[in-house]
């Protein structure tokens, strides 16, 4: 009997110890989970709702409600021009008029005002012009058009070549102009090389007048600006002499010395007579 009692006591103590060990393990797990949640709360950021693409869309395609969806986005990282309400994208005041994509957008990409037109507008050159700017077409060929490497969205410098006072001169006339169309194509995502006949640039009215005068009086050539280049080219002018390193001779015309003459005036009756005399100084 005592043996049975002792055996039961040992088993009970063992079970109690196992229960304590199991409880301690669970408690440690809870502590770990609690610490992890507290760390996540400490790292939590404010979020806001914006609209992104539910599926991809191509240039010139109309934007419908099936293309968009709402997501939560970090409030301090919302892109400029993002839409936060469905009414902004599809205003009721313009019934049936849809926006058009001015460039291709992939799924989950934020919908920005710079990437779509106004309701009812088409994705043409006019939708790409900034306020106060104008479109101007420049005639080019395989040489002056950078051998078909230009794309809408690139930036170029414009050089003019022509005669100035009996000299053939090449001069930089406009710097860092934005291309908005190649021939009749304004798609920024177009990747097929094209030997363009015209390129359309975005310029101020004053610059348009300068380009028009330059195109009428000489030959225009384009130079592609690097995508990450933020510098502006300064005034550049090259003629044949500078190109070949020929120094122009400076012609100096010496003035002949004029002999100084001194006179005295005397009156003879009603007449005044000047008589030359040697100069004393």
C-alpha positions in Angstrom: 0.0 0.0 0.0 2.8 2.4 0.9 4.5 1.5 -2.3 1.4 2.3 -4.4 1.0 5.6 -2.5 4.6 6.5 -3.1 4.3 5.7 -6.8 1.2 7.8 -7.2 3.0 10.7 -5.4 6.0 10.5 -7.7 3.8 10.5 -10.8 1.8 13.4 -9.5 4.9 15.4 -8.9 6.2 14.6 -12.3 2.9 15.7 -14.0 2.9 18.9 -12.0 6.5 19.7 -13.1 5.6 18.9 -16.7 2.6 21.2 -16.5 4.7 24.0 -15.0 7.3 23.5 -17.8 4.6 23.6 -20.5 3.0 26.7 -19.0 6.4 28.5 -18.8 7.0 27.6 -22.5 3.6 29.0 -23.5 4.2 32.1 -21.4 7.5 32.7 -23.1 5.8 32.4 -26.5 3.2 34.9 -25.5 5.9 37.3 -24.4 7.7 36.9 -27.7 4.5 37.5 -29.7 3.7 40.5 -27.5 7.1 42.0 -28.0 6.9 41.5 -31.7 3.5 43.2 -31.9 4.8 46.1 -29.8 7.7 46.5 -32.2 5.4 46.5 -35.2 3.2 49.2 -33.5 6.3 51.3 -32.9 7.2 51.1 -36.6 3.6 51.7 -37.8 3.2 54.7 -40.2 0.2 56.8 -41.1 -1.6 55.6 -44.3 -4.0 57.1 -46.7 -6.1 55.7 -49.5 -5.2 56.3 -53.2 -6.2 54.7 -56.5 -3.8 52.5 -58.5 -4.2 50.5 -61.6 -6.1 47.2 -61.2 -4.6 46.0 -64.5 -2.2 47.4 -67.1 -3.3 50.0 -69.6 -1.6 51.1 -72.8 -1.1 54.6 -74.4 -4.3 56.1 -75.8 -6.6 53.6 -74.0 -9.6 54.9 -72.1 -9.5 54.6 -68.4 -12.6 52.9 -67.0 -13.7 51.9 -63.4 -12.6 48.3 -64.0 -9.0 49.6 -64.5 -8.8 51.2 -61.0 -8.8 50.0 -57.4 -8.2 51.7 -54.0 -5.2 50.8 -51.8 -3.7 52.0 -48.6 -0.5 54.0 -49.1 2.0 55.6 -46.7 0.7 59.1 -46.1 4.2 60.7 -46.3 5.0 59.0 -49.6 1.9 59.7 -51.7 3.1 60.7 -55.3 2.3 64.2 -56.5 -0.9 64.2 -58.5 -2.3 60.9 -57.1 -6.1 60.5 -57.0 -7.7 59.9 -53.6 -11.4 59.7 -54.5 -13.2 57.9 -57.3 -15.1 61.2 -58.0 -11.8 62.9 -59.0 -11.1 60.3 -61.6 -14.7 60.0 -63.0 -16.4 63.3 -62.3 -20.1 63.3 -62.5 -20.1 66.8 -64.1 -18.7 65.2 -67.3 -21.1 62.5 -67.9 -19.8 59.7 -70.1 -16.5 61.4 -70.7 -13.5 59.2 -69.8 -9.9 60.0 -69.3 -7.3 58.6 -71.7 -3.9 57.3 -70.7 -1.0 59.5 -72.0 1.5 56.7 -71.3 1.4 53.0 -70.5 0.8 52.0 -66.8 1.2 48.6 -65.2 -0.9 46.9 -62.5 -0.6 48.4 -59.0 1.0 51.6 -60.4 -0.4 54.8 -58.9 -2.7 56.8 -61.2 -1.3 60.3 -61.6 -2.8 63.4 -63.2 0.3 63.6 -65.4 -0.4 60.2 -66.9 -4.0 60.7 -67.9 -5.9 63.4 -69.9 -8.8 65.5 -68.8 -12.2 63.8 -69.1 -13.2 63.5 -72.8 -9.7 64.6 -74.1 -7.6 62.3 -76.4 -4.0 61.4 -75.8 -2.6 63.8 -78.4 0.1 66.4 -78.4 -2.2 69.1 -76.9 -2.7 67.0 -73.7 1.1 66.9 -73.2 1.7 70.7 -73.4 2.3 72.5 -70.1 0.5 75.8 -69.3 1.9 78.7 -71.4 3.9 76.4 -73.7 3.5 75.7 -77.4 4.3 72.9 -79.9 6.7 73.5 -82.7 7.7 71.1 -85.5 11.3 70.9 -86.7 12.2 69.3 -90.0 15.0 66.7 -89.5 16.7 63.8 -91.4 18.8 60.8 -90.5 21.7 63.1 -89.6 20.1 66.1 -87.9 17.6 63.8 -86.2 20.2 61.8 -84.2 19.9 58.8 -86.5 16.4 57.7 -85.4 17.4 57.5 -81.7 15.0 60.2 -80.5 11.8 59.3 -78.5 8.9 61.4 -77.1 10.0 62.6 -73.7 13.7 63.0 -74.6 15.4 66.4 -74.3 17.5 68.0 -77.1 19.7 71.0 -77.8 19.1 72.8 -81.1 21.9 74.1 -83.2 21.6 76.5 -86.1 24.0 76.6 -89.1 24.0 79.4 -91.6 25.8 82.5 -92.9 26.6 85.5 -90.7 28.4 88.4 -92.3 30.1 86.3 -95.0 31.0 83.6 -92.4 29.5 80.1 -92.1 28.6 79.7 -88.4 27.1 76.9 -86.3 25.5 78.3 -83.1 23.5 76.8 -80.2 20.2 78.6 -80.2 18.0 76.6 -77.7 19.0 74.2 -74.9 17.2 71.4 -73.2 13.9 71.4 -75.2 11.5 68.6 -74.5 10.3 66.4 -77.4 6.6 65.6 -77.3 6.2 63.8 -80.6 8.1 62.1 -83.3 6.4 62.5 -86.7 2.7 61.8 -85.7 3.6 59.6 -82.7 3.4 61.0 -79.1 3.7 57.6 -77.4 6.5 57.9 -74.8 6.6 54.0 -74.5 7.2 53.5 -78.3 10.5 51.5 -78.6 10.6 50.9 -82.4 13.5 53.0 -84.0 12.1 55.5 -86.5 13.9 57.8 -89.0 11.8 60.8 -88.3 11.1 63.6 -90.8 9.8 66.0 -88.2 10.1 66.2 -84.4 7.8 68.3 -82.3 9.2 70.2 -79.3 7.6 72.1 -76.4 8.7 75.7 -76.2 7.6 79.1 -75.1 6.0 81.5 -77.6 9.3 83.5 -77.7 11.3 80.4 -78.3 8.9 79.3 -81.0 9.5 82.6 -82.9 13.3 82.1 -82.6 13.0 78.5 -83.9 10.8 79.6 -86.8 13.2 82.3 -87.9 16.2 80.0 -87.5 14.5 77.2 -89.6 13.7 79.7 -92.3 17.3 81.2 -92.5 19.5 78.2 -92.0 19.7 74.5 -91.1 18.7 73.1 -87.7 20.4 70.1 -86.1 19.5 68.3 -82.8 21.8 67.0 -80.1 20.3 64.5 -77.6 20.7 65.3 -73.9 21.3 62.5 -71.4 18.4 61.3 -69.3 20.2 62.2 -66.0 22.0 65.3 -67.3 20.7 68.4 -65.4 23.2 70.8 -66.9 22.4 73.6 -69.3 24.7 74.3 -72.3 26.1 77.8 -72.4 26.5 80.0 -75.5 28.3 78.1 -78.2 29.4 79.4 -81.6 31.8 77.9 -84.1 32.9 79.2 -87.5 35.3 77.6 -90.0 38.3 79.5 -88.8 37.8 78.4 -85.2 37.1 74.9 -86.3 40.4 74.7 -88.2 42.3 76.7 -85.7 43.0 79.6 -88.1 43.7 82.8 -86.3 42.4 85.9 -88.0 45.0 88.6 -88.7 44.2 91.8 -87.1 44.5 94.7 -89.4 45.7 97.9 -87.7 45.2 101.2 -89.5 47.7 103.8 -88.3 46.5 107.3 -88.3 48.9 109.7 -90.1 50.3 112.4 -87.9 48.9 115.8 -88.7 51.4 118.6 -88.6 50.3 121.3 -86.2 50.1 124.8 -87.6 50.0 128.0 -85.6 48.7 131.3 -86.9 48.2 134.8 -85.8 45.4 137.1 -87.0 46.0 140.7 -88.1 43.5 143.2 -89.4 44.3 145.0 -92.6 41.6 147.6 -93.1 38.3 145.8 -93.2 40.0 142.3 -93.7 41.3 139.8 -91.1 44.4 138.0 -92.3 45.8 134.7 -90.7 49.6 134.6 -90.9 51.3 131.2 -90.1 54.1 131.3 -87.5 56.3 128.6 -85.9 54.7 126.9 -82.9 56.5 127.4 -79.7 55.1 124.4 -77.7 
